[in-house]
Amino acid sequence: MAPGAAVSGAESTLERAMLALLAGDVAVKTVLGDSLRVAEMGAPLPAYPYLEIGRHVSEPAGGVDAESSEHRIDLIVGSRDMGGEQAKEALAAVRAALVEGELEMDGWRCVLLLPLFADATRQRVGLWRALLRIKAVVEAV
């Protein structure tokens, strides 16, 4: 994607809307903290469990009446527990909040938000990484 393309605005707006929705969800706050523990690239990791946006790929979707773009977003939960239950519980809460909630986006609207798959893997003893891949389509309003 070219630098400065309008889709870049959709990316950051979509991420902010998803994080705001998750931060306001009671079940998510129960497992990921109230204030939501989110890892930022280059910053020290927050307390476990935490959420991070591991990857965000977008491309124009060729909207007829409005600019639109398709996004694939990897949400990752990192946790420290022996069986991975904490990571799985947090990921389930994140998935439910995104599926059931409505994103509020300035200048854009989300016309599709679909979990594609989830996976939880042990990184080493007591350290788990759970991944939720989301597909989203947004349009300019």
Secondary structure, DSSP 4 states (H G I P E B T S, - for coil): --TT-HHHHHHHHHHHHHHHHHHT-HHHHHHHTTTT-B--TTSPP-SSSEEEEEEEEEEE---SSS-EEEEEEEEEEEEE-SSSHHHHHHHHHHHHHHHHS----TTEEEEEEEEEEEEEEEEETTEEEEEEEEEEEEEE-
